Amino acid sequence: MKRSEAKSLGQIIDEAINMTGQADDFNAYRLSSLWPDVVGQAINRMTTRRYVDSNHIFHVYLTSAVVKNELSFNRTALVEALNRAVGSTVITDIKFH
């Protein structure tokens, strides 16, 4: 048996996730967990709930109408920043509630 090149643990985990067909779910989870890093802790504290639906729309529930309005103006930049943070196109839009 011929040895192949050594793989990092991260590569092995990524391959396993892709083989099981769970890559979309895993990336959606990663995106949601990266939300505080992208928007900052102040906005994260005003976030009550967030999830990615089957249409690749990221739903974010906020406690402040002012923050909701401000984030709505930056929707496109947030979509790009979140997808870039994950390293894959996970969402196509954000809906603020």
Backbone as XML, in Angstrom:
<?xml version="1.0"?>
<chain id="A" units="angstrom">
  <residue number="1" name="MET">
    <atom name="N" x="0.843" y="-1.172" z="0.000"/>
    <atom name="CA" x="0.000" y="0.000" z="0.000"/>
    <atom name="C" x="0.892" y="1.240" z="0.000"/>
  </residue>
  <residue number="2" name="LYS">
    <atom name="N" x="0.583" y="2.183" z="-0.854"/>
    <atom name="CA" x="1.372" y="3.391" z="-0.994"/>
    <atom name="C" x="0.838" y="4.468" z="-0.050"/>
  </residue>
  <residue number="3" name="ARG">
    <atom name="N" x="1.749" y="5.158" z="0.633"/>
    <atom name="CA" x="1.342" y="6.229" z="1.541"/>
    <atom name="C" x="1.036" y="7.495" z="0.754"/>
  </residue>
  <residue number="4" name="SER">
    <atom name="N" x="0.006" y="8.155" z="1.171"/>
    <atom name="CA" x="-0.319" y="9.430" z="0.536"/>
    <atom name="C" x="0.288" y="10.554" z="1.374"/>
  </residue>
  <residue number="5" name="GLU">
    <atom name="N" x="0.141" y="11.761" z="0.893"/>
    <atom name="CA" x="0.671" y="12.907" z="1.616"/>
    <atom name="C" x="-0.053" y="13.051" z="2.950"/>
  </residue>
  <residue number="6" name="ALA">
    <atom name="N" x="0.675" y="13.549" z="3.932"/>
    <atom name="CA" x="0.084" y="13.773" z="5.251"/>
    <atom name="C" x="-0.949" y="14.891" z="5.158"/>
  </residue>
  <residue number="7" name="LYS">
    <atom name="N" x="-2.052" y="14.723" z="5.859"/>
    <atom name="CA" x="-3.117" y="15.718" z="5.872"/>
    <atom name="C" x="-3.258" y="16.270" z="7.278"/>
  </residue>
  <residue number="8" name="SER">
    <atom name="N" x="-3.648" y="17.526" z="7.350"/>
    <atom name="CA" x="-3.891" y="18.121" z="8.658"/>
    <atom name="C" x="-5.234" y="17.618" z="9.189"/>
  </residue>
  <residue number="9" name="LEU">
    <atom name="N" x="-5.417" y="17.746" z="10.472"/>
    <atom name="CA" x="-6.674" y="17.327" z="11.090"/>
    <atom name="C" x="-7.839" y="18.129" z="10.510"/>
  </residue>
  <residue number="10" name="GLY">
    <atom name="N" x="-7.609" y="19.412" z="10.253"/>
    <atom name="CA" x="-8.649" y="20.253" z="9.662"/>
    <atom name="C" x="-9.091" y="19.760" z="8.297"/>
  </residue>
  <residue number="11" name="GLN">
    <atom name="N" x="-8.129" y="19.318" z="7.479"/>
    <atom name="CA" x="-8.466" y="18.790" z="6.155"/>
    <atom name="C" x="-9.280" y="17.508" z="6.274"/>
  </residue>
  <residue number="12" name="ILE">
    <atom name="N" x="-8.906" y="16.662" z="7.211"/>
    <atom name="CA" x="-9.626" y="15.401" z="7.409"/>
    <atom name="C" x="-11.058" y="15.668" z="7.864"/>
  </residue>
  <residue number="13" name="ILE">
    <atom name="N" x="-11.227" y="16.617" z="8.785"/>
    <atom name="CA" x="-12.567" y="16.959" z="9.271"/>
    <atom name="C" x="-13.404" y="17.546" z="8.139"/>
  </residue>
  <residue number="14" name="ASP">
    <atom name="N" x="-12.815" y="18.459" z="7.349"/>
    <atom name="CA" x="-13.543" y="19.039" z="6.212"/>
    <atom name="C" x="-13.987" y="17.965" z="5.227"/>
  </residue>
  <residue number="15" name="GLU">
    <atom name="N" x="-13.114" y="17.009" z="4.934"/>
    <atom name="CA" x="-13.471" y="15.925" z="4.015"/>
    <atom name="C" x="-14.605" y="15.074" z="4.576"/>
  </residue>
  <residue number="16" name="ALA">
    <atom name="N" x="-14.559" y="14.797" z="5.873"/>
    <atom name="CA" x="-15.609" y="13.991" z="6.500"/>
    <atom name="C" x="-16.951" y="14.719" z="6.458"/>
  </residue>
  <residue number="17" name="ILE">
    <atom name="N" x="-16.939" y="16.018" z="6.728"/>
    <atom name="CA" x="-18.175" y="16.806" z="6.689"/>
    <atom name="C" x="-18.740" y="16.830" z="5.275"/>
  </residue>
  <residue number="18" name="ASN">
    <atom name="N" x="-17.886" y="17.012" z="4.287"/>
    <atom name="CA" x="-18.345" y="17.030" z="2.889"/>
    <atom name="C" x="-18.883" y="15.674" z="2.461"/>
  </residue>
  <residue number="19" name="MET">
    <atom name="N" x="-18.250" y="14.590" z="2.915"/>
    <atom name="CA" x="-18.698" y="13.245" z="2.544"/>
    <atom name="C" x="-20.070" y="12.923" z="3.115"/>
  </residue>
  <residue number="20" name="THR">
    <atom name="N" x="-20.380" y="13.457" z="4.299"/>
    <atom name="CA" x="-21.669" y="13.169" z="4.922"/>
    <atom name="C" x="-22.776" y="14.092" z="4.425"/>
  </residue>
  <residue number="21" name="GLY">
    <atom name="N" x="-22.421" y="15.092" z="3.631"/>
    <atom name="CA" x="-23.433" y="16.003" z="3.112"/>
    <atom name="C" x="-23.885" y="17.044" z="4.115"/>
  </residue>
  <residue number="22" name="GLN">
    <atom name="N" x="-23.115" y="17.252" z="5.160"/>
    <atom name="CA" x="-23.491" y="18.202" z="6.204"/>
    <atom name="C" x="-22.755" y="19.537" z="6.087"/>
  </residue>
  <residue number="23" name="ALA">
    <atom name="N" x="-22.093" y="19.782" z="4.981"/>
    <atom name="CA" x="-21.286" y="20.997" z="4.824"/>
    <atom name="C" x="-22.137" y="22.259" z="4.959"/>
  </residue>
  <residue number="24" name="ASP">
    <atom name="N" x="-23.322" y="22.290" z="4.360"/>
    <atom name="CA" x="-24.171" y="23.480" z="4.442"/>
    <atom name="C" x="-24.597" y="23.759" z="5.876"/>
  </residue>
  <residue number="25" name="ASP">
    <atom name="N" x="-24.993" y="22.723" z="6.600"/>
    <atom name="CA" x="-25.401" y="22.894" z="7.994"/>
    <atom name="C" x="-24.232" y="23.368" z="8.850"/>
  </residue>
  <residue number="26" name="PHE">
    <atom name="N" x="-23.069" y="22.785" z="8.626"/>
    <atom name="CA" x="-21.887" y="23.163" z="9.393"/>
    <atom name="C" x="-21.496" y="24.610" z="9.103"/>
  </residue>
  <residue number="27" name="ASN">
    <atom name="N" x="-21.522" y="25.013" z="7.836"/>
    <atom name="CA" x="-21.183" y="26.393" z="7.484"/>
    <atom name="C" x="-22.201" y="27.381" z="8.037"/>
  </residue>
  <residue number="28" name="ALA">
    <atom name="N" x="-23.475" y="27.008" z="8.077"/>
    <atom name="CA" x="-24.501" y="27.871" z="8.668"/>
    <atom name="C" x="-24.245" y="28.050" z="10.159"/>
  </residue>
  <residue number="29" name="TYR">
    <atom name="N" x="-23.859" y="26.974" z="10.832"/>
    <atom name="CA" x="-23.523" y="27.063" z="12.254"/>
    <atom name="C" x="-22.307" y="27.964" z="12.455"/>
  </residue>
  <residue number="30" name="ARG">
    <atom name="N" x="-21.283" y="27.769" z="11.620"/>
    <atom name="CA" x="-20.073" y="28.592" z="11.725"/>
    <atom name="C" x="-20.401" y="30.062" z="11.492"/>
  </residue>
  <residue number="31" name="LEU">
    <atom name="N" x="-21.245" y="30.343" z="10.505"/>
    <atom name="CA" x="-21.618" y="31.716" z="10.206"/>
    <atom name="C" x="-22.303" y="32.353" z="11.408"/>
  </residue>
  <residue number="32" name="SER">
    <atom name="N" x="-23.237" y="31.639" z="12.003"/>
    <atom name="CA" x="-23.951" y="32.163" z="13.160"/>
    <atom name="C" x="-23.000" y="32.411" z="14.331"/>
  </residue>
  <residue number="33" name="SER">
    <atom name="N" x="-22.034" y="31.526" z="14.510"/>
    <atom name="CA" x="-21.089" y="31.701" z="15.620"/>
    <atom name="C" x="-20.087" y="32.822" z="15.352"/>
  </residue>
  <residue number="34" name="LEU">
    <atom name="N" x="-19.898" y="33.209" z="14.096"/>
    <atom name="CA" x="-18.986" y="34.307" z="13.753"/>
    <atom name="C" x="-19.667" y="35.678" z="13.792"/>
  </residue>
  <residue number="35" name="TRP">
    <atom name="N" x="-20.977" y="35.714" z="13.959"/>
    <atom name="CA" x="-21.735" y="36.967" z="14.006"/>
    <atom name="C" x="-21.130" y="37.975" z="14.986"/>
  </residue>
  <residue number="36" name="PRO">
    <atom name="N" x="-20.809" y="37.597" z="16.241"/>
    <atom name="CA" x="-20.228" y="38.580" z="17.167"/>
    <atom name="C" x="-18.892" y="39.144" z="16.682"/>
  </residue>
  <residue number="37" name="ASP">
    <atom name="N" x="-18.088" y="38.334" z="16.025"/>
    <atom name="CA" x="-16.795" y="38.808" z="15.526"/>
    <atom name="C" x="-16.960" y="39.814" z="14.392"/>
  </residue>
  <residue number="38" name="VAL">
    <atom name="N" x="-17.984" y="39.637" z="13.584"/>
    <atom name="CA" x="-18.195" y="40.513" z="12.424"/>
    <atom name="C" x="-18.843" y="41.832" z="12.838"/>
  </residue>
  <residue number="39" name="VAL">
    <atom name="N" x="-19.851" y="41.784" z="13.711"/>
    <atom name="CA" x="-20.585" y="43.006" z="14.065"/>
    <atom name="C" x="-20.121" y="43.642" z="15.367"/>
  </residue>
  <residue number="40" name="GLY">
    <atom name="N" x="-19.394" y="42.915" z="16.184"/>
    <atom name="CA" x="-18.932" y="43.443" z="17.464"/>
    <atom name="C" x="-19.842" y="43.042" z="18.614"/>
  </residue>
  <residue number="41" name="GLN">
    <atom name="N" x="-19.295" y="43.145" z="19.810"/>
    <atom name="CA" x="-20.023" y="42.703" z="21.002"/>
    <atom name="C" x="-21.228" y="43.581" z="21.330"/>
  </residue>
  <residue number="42" name="ALA">
    <atom name="N" x="-21.145" y="44.882" z="21.054"/>
    <atom name="CA" x="-22.265" y="45.774" z="21.378"/>
    <atom name="C" x="-23.526" y="45.373" z="20.612"/>
  </residue>
  <residue number="43" name="ILE">
    <atom name="N" x="-23.390" y="45.128" z="19.324"/>
    <atom name="CA" x="-24.547" y="44.717" z="18.516"/>
    <atom name="C" x="-24.947" y="43.290" z="18.858"/>
  </residue>
  <residue number="44" name="ASN">
    <atom name="N" x="-23.982" y="42.445" z="19.136"/>
    <atom name="CA" x="-24.296" y="41.061" z="19.497"/>
    <atom name="C" x="-25.156" y="40.998" z="20.759"/>
  </residue>
  <residue number="45" name="ARG">
    <atom name="N" x="-24.910" y="41.901" z="21.709"/>
    <atom name="CA" x="-25.718" y="41.910" z="22.939"/>
    <atom name="C" x="-27.181" y="42.262" z="22.657"/>
  </residue>
  <residue number="46" name="MET">
    <atom name="N" x="-27.430" y="42.941" z="21.548"/>
    <atom name="CA" x="-28.803" y="43.300" z="21.176"/>
    <atom name="C" x="-29.445" y="42.250" z="20.273"/>
  </residue>
  <residue number="47" name="THR">
    <atom name="N" x="-28.714" y="41.182" z="19.989"/>
    <atom name="CA" x="-29.213" y="40.097" z="19.146"/>
    <atom name="C" x="-29.805" y="39.016" z="20.034"/>
  </residue>
  <residue number="48" name="THR">
    <atom name="N" x="-31.059" y="38.650" z="19.780"/>
    <atom name="CA" x="-31.697" y="37.631" z="20.611"/>
    <atom name="C" x="-31.704" y="36.258" z="19.953"/>
  </residue>
  <residue number="49" name="ARG">
    <atom name="N" x="-31.739" y="36.231" z="18.633"/>
    <atom name="CA" x="-31.823" y="34.953" z="17.920"/>
    <atom name="C" x="-31.298" y="35.136" z="16.506"/>
  </residue>
  <residue number="50" name="ARG">
    <atom name="N" x="-30.688" y="34.087" z="15.962"/>
    <atom name="CA" x="-30.203" y="34.140" z="14.578"/>
    <atom name="C" x="-30.129" y="32.736" z="14.015"/>
  </residue>
  <residue number="51" name="TYR">
    <atom name="N" x="-30.462" y="32.613" z="12.726"/>
    <atom name="CA" x="-30.392" y="31.309" z="12.058"/>
    <atom name="C" x="-30.384" y="31.513" z="10.548"/>
  </residue>
  <residue number="52" name="VAL">
    <atom name="N" x="-29.927" y="30.490" z="9.826"/>
    <atom name="CA" x="-29.922" y="30.490" z="8.362"/>
    <atom name="C" x="-31.024" y="29.539" z="7.909"/>
  </residue>
  <residue number="53" name="ASP">
    <atom name="N" x="-31.926" y="30.030" z="7.048"/>
    <atom name="CA" x="-33.012" y="29.166" z="6.569"/>
    <atom name="C" x="-32.589" y="28.400" z="5.313"/>
  </residue>
  <residue number="54" name="SER">
    <atom name="N" x="-33.504" y="27.594" z="4.799"/>
    <atom name="CA" x="-33.190" y="26.736" z="3.648"/>
    <atom name="C" x="-32.989" y="27.523" z="2.353"/>
  </residue>
  <residue number="55" name="ASN">
    <atom name="N" x="-33.404" y="28.788" z="2.333"/>
    <atom name="CA" x="-33.215" y="29.645" z="1.160"/>
    <atom name="C" x="-31.936" y="30.479" z="1.261"/>
  </residue>
  <residue number="56" name="HIS">
    <atom name="N" x="-31.080" y="30.140" z="2.207"/>
    <atom name="CA" x="-29.797" y="30.828" z="2.422"/>
    <atom name="C" x="-29.980" y="32.281" z="2.850"/>
  </residue>
  <residue number="57" name="ILE">
    <atom name="N" x="-31.032" y="32.535" z="3.606"/>
    <atom name="CA" x="-31.268" y="33.861" z="4.166"/>
    <atom name="C" x="-30.968" y="33.784" z="5.658"/>
  </residue>
  <residue number="58" name="PHE">
    <atom name="N" x="-30.149" y="34.722" z="6.133"/>
    <atom name="CA" x="-29.752" y="34.782" z="7.536"/>
    <atom name="C" x="-30.752" y="35.671" z="8.265"/>
  </residue>
  <residue number="59" name="HIS">
    <atom name="N" x="-31.488" y="35.102" z="9.209"/>
    <atom name="CA" x="-32.477" y="35.837" z="9.987"/>
    <atom name="C" x="-31.852" y="36.243" z="11.312"/>
  </residue>
  <residue number="60" name="VAL">
    <atom name="N" x="-31.947" y="37.543" z="11.620"/>
    <atom name="CA" x="-31.365" y="38.079" z="12.849"/>
    <atom name="C" x="-32.455" y="38.843" z="13.593"/>
  </residue>
  <residue number="61" name="TYR">
    <atom name="N" x="-32.687" y="38.474" z="14.848"/>
    <atom name="CA" x="-33.677" y="39.134" z="15.691"/>
    <atom name="C" x="-32.951" y="40.078" z="16.640"/>
  </residue>
  <residue number="62" name="LEU">
    <atom name="N" x="-33.386" y="41.342" z="16.646"/>
    <atom name="CA" x="-32.725" y="42.383" z="17.429"/>
    <atom name="C" x="-33.702" y="43.020" z="18.410"/>
  </residue>
  <residue number="63" name="THR">
    <atom name="N" x="-33.159" y="43.560" z="19.497"/>
    <atom name="CA" x="-33.993" y="44.220" z="20.499"/>
    <atom name="C" x="-34.093" y="45.727" z="20.274"/>
  </residue>
  <residue number="64" name="SER">
    <atom name="N" x="-33.327" y="46.265" z="19.347"/>
    <atom name="CA" x="-33.294" y="47.703" z="19.105"/>
    <atom name="C" x="-33.701" y="48.019" z="17.666"/>
  </residue>
  <residue number="65" name="ALA">
    <atom name="N" x="-34.730" y="48.841" z="17.523"/>
    <atom name="CA" x="-35.173" y="49.255" z="16.189"/>
    <atom name="C" x="-34.125" y="50.137" z="15.514"/>
  </residue>
  <residue number="66" name="VAL">
    <atom name="N" x="-33.403" y="50.919" z="16.303"/>
    <atom name="CA" x="-32.366" y="51.789" z="15.751"/>
    <atom name="C" x="-31.243" y="50.950" z="15.145"/>
  </residue>
  <residue number="67" name="VAL">
    <atom name="N" x="-30.806" y="49.929" z="15.868"/>
    <atom name="CA" x="-29.744" y="49.044" z="15.372"/>
    <atom name="C" x="-30.243" y="48.280" z="14.150"/>
  </residue>
  <residue number="68" name="LYS">
    <atom name="N" x="-31.480" y="47.829" z="14.201"/>
    <atom name="CA" x="-32.069" y="47.115" z="13.055"/>
    <atom name="C" x="-32.031" y="47.992" z="11.807"/>
  </residue>
  <residue number="69" name="ASN">
    <atom name="N" x="-32.408" y="49.250" z="11.956"/>
    <atom name="CA" x="-32.409" y="50.181" z="10.829"/>
    <atom name="C" x="-30.989" y="50.419" z="10.314"/>
  </residue>
  <residue number="70" name="GLU">
    <atom name="N" x="-30.043" y="50.619" z="11.210"/>
    <atom name="CA" x="-28.650" y="50.860" z="10.819"/>
    <atom name="C" x="-28.060" y="49.649" z="10.095"/>
  </residue>
  <residue number="71" name="LEU">
    <atom name="N" x="-28.315" y="48.459" z="10.613"/>
    <atom name="CA" x="-27.798" y="47.248" z="9.973"/>
    <atom name="C" x="-28.440" y="47.023" z="8.605"/>
  </residue>
  <residue number="72" name="SER">
    <atom name="N" x="-29.689" y="47.423" z="8.455"/>
    <atom name="CA" x="-30.371" y="47.272" z="7.165"/>
    <atom name="C" x="-29.672" y="48.066" z="6.070"/>
  </residue>
  <residue number="73" name="PHE">
    <atom name="N" x="-29.129" y="49.232" z="6.440"/>
    <atom name="CA" x="-28.400" y="50.041" z="5.464"/>
    <atom name="C" x="-27.096" y="49.373" z="5.032"/>
  </residue>
  <residue number="74" name="ASN">
    <atom name="N" x="-26.541" y="48.531" z="5.896"/>
    <atom name="CA" x="-25.262" y="47.867" z="5.622"/>
    <atom name="C" x="-25.435" y="46.391" z="5.279"/>
  </residue>
  <residue number="75" name="ARG">
    <atom name="N" x="-26.609" y="46.017" z="4.842"/>
    <atom name="CA" x="-26.938" y="44.611" z="4.582"/>
    <atom name="C" x="-25.960" y="43.946" z="3.609"/>
  </residue>
  <residue number="76" name="THR">
    <atom name="N" x="-25.691" y="44.569" z="2.489"/>
    <atom name="CA" x="-24.814" y="43.975" z="1.468"/>
    <atom name="C" x="-23.407" y="43.752" z="2.006"/>
  </residue>
  <residue number="77" name="ALA">
    <atom name="N" x="-22.878" y="44.742" z="2.704"/>
    <atom name="CA" x="-21.530" y="44.613" z="3.274"/>
    <atom name="C" x="-21.486" y="43.517" z="4.333"/>
  </residue>
  <residue number="78" name="LEU">
    <atom name="N" x="-22.554" y="43.382" z="5.109"/>
    <atom name="CA" x="-22.605" y="42.327" z="6.129"/>
    <atom name="C" x="-22.648" y="40.940" z="5.499"/>
  </residue>
  <residue number="79" name="VAL">
    <atom name="N" x="-23.421" y="40.783" z="4.435"/>
    <atom name="CA" x="-23.478" y="39.488" z="3.734"/>
    <atom name="C" x="-22.085" y="39.111" z="3.250"/>
  </residue>
  <residue number="80" name="GLU">
    <atom name="N" x="-21.401" y="40.066" z="2.632"/>
    <atom name="CA" x="-20.050" y="39.795" z="2.125"/>
    <atom name="C" x="-19.079" y="39.472" z="3.255"/>
  </residue>
  <residue number="81" name="ALA">
    <atom name="N" x="-19.145" y="40.237" z="4.347"/>
    <atom name="CA" x="-18.229" y="40.023" z="5.471"/>
    <atom name="C" x="-18.465" y="38.668" z="6.135"/>
  </residue>
  <residue number="82" name="LEU">
    <atom name="N" x="-19.716" y="38.283" z="6.305"/>
    <atom name="CA" x="-20.022" y="36.992" z="6.928"/>
    <atom name="C" x="-19.591" y="35.832" z="6.037"/>
  </residue>
  <residue number="83" name="ASN">
    <atom name="N" x="-19.877" y="35.920" z="4.751"/>
    <atom name="CA" x="-19.450" y="34.857" z="3.828"/>
    <atom name="C" x="-17.926" y="34.761" z="3.772"/>
  </residue>
  <residue number="84" name="ARG">
    <atom name="N" x="-17.259" y="35.907" z="3.784"/>
    <atom name="CA" x="-15.798" y="35.915" z="3.771"/>
    <atom name="C" x="-15.242" y="35.287" z="5.055"/>
  </residue>
  <residue number="85" name="ALA">
    <atom name="N" x="-15.878" y="35.566" z="6.190"/>
    <atom name="CA" x="-15.428" y="35.007" z="7.468"/>
    <atom name="C" x="-15.541" y="33.485" z="7.483"/>
  </residue>
  <residue number="86" name="VAL">
    <atom name="N" x="-16.577" y="32.956" z="6.846"/>
    <atom name="CA" x="-16.767" y="31.503" z="6.780"/>
    <atom name="C" x="-15.869" y="30.890" z="5.710"/>
  </residue>
  <residue number="87" name="GLY">
    <atom name="N" x="-15.595" y="31.661" z="4.658"/>
    <atom name="CA" x="-14.776" y="31.148" z="3.567"/>
    <atom name="C" x="-15.581" y="30.461" z="2.484"/>
  </residue>
  <residue number="88" name="SER">
    <atom name="N" x="-16.889" y="30.724" z="2.472"/>
    <atom name="CA" x="-17.783" y="30.096" z="1.508"/>
    <atom name="C" x="-19.039" y="30.956" z="1.393"/>
  </residue>
  <residue number="89" name="THR">
    <atom name="N" x="-19.736" y="30.862" z="0.277"/>
    <atom name="CA" x="-20.992" y="31.594" z="0.125"/>
    <atom name="C" x="-22.099" y="30.794" z="0.800"/>
  </residue>
  <residue number="90" name="VAL">
    <atom name="N" x="-22.404" y="31.190" z="2.025"/>
    <atom name="CA" x="-23.400" y="30.489" z="2.834"/>
    <atom name="C" x="-24.747" y="31.189" z="2.746"/>
  </residue>
  <residue number="91" name="ILE">
    <atom name="N" x="-24.730" y="32.532" z="2.738"/>
    <atom name="CA" x="-25.982" y="33.293" z="2.711"/>
    <atom name="C" x="-26.016" y="34.212" z="1.500"/>
  </residue>
  <residue number="92" name="THR">
    <atom name="N" x="-27.234" y="34.517" z="1.071"/>
    <atom name="CA" x="-27.425" y="35.446" z="-0.040"/>
    <atom name="C" x="-28.045" y="36.757" z="0.424"/>
  </residue>
  <residue number="93" name="ASP">
    <atom name="N" x="-28.649" y="36.759" z="1.614"/>
    <atom name="CA" x="-29.302" y="37.959" z="2.134"/>
    <atom name="C" x="-29.433" y="37.845" z="3.648"/>
  </residue>
  <residue number="94" name="ILE">
    <atom name="N" x="-29.705" y="38.984" z="4.280"/>
    <atom name="CA" x="-29.970" y="39.023" z="5.721"/>
    <atom name="C" x="-31.326" y="39.685" z="5.908"/>
  </residue>
  <residue number="95" name="LYS">
    <atom name="N" x="-32.120" y="39.122" z="6.792"/>
    <atom name="CA" x="-33.414" y="39.703" z="7.132"/>
    <atom name="C" x="-33.388" y="40.025" z="8.626"/>
  </residue>
  <residue number="96" name="PHE">
    <atom name="N" x="-33.632" y="41.282" z="8.951"/>
    <atom name="CA" x="-33.621" y="41.717" z="10.348"/>
    <atom name="C" x="-35.049" y="41.777" z="10.873"/>
  </residue>
  <residue number="97" name="HIS">
    <atom name="N" x="-35.238" y="41.258" z="12.061"/>
    <atom name="CA" x="-36.565" y="41.226" z="12.697"/>
    <atom name="C" x="-36.498" y="41.970" z="14.015"/>
  </residue>
</chain>
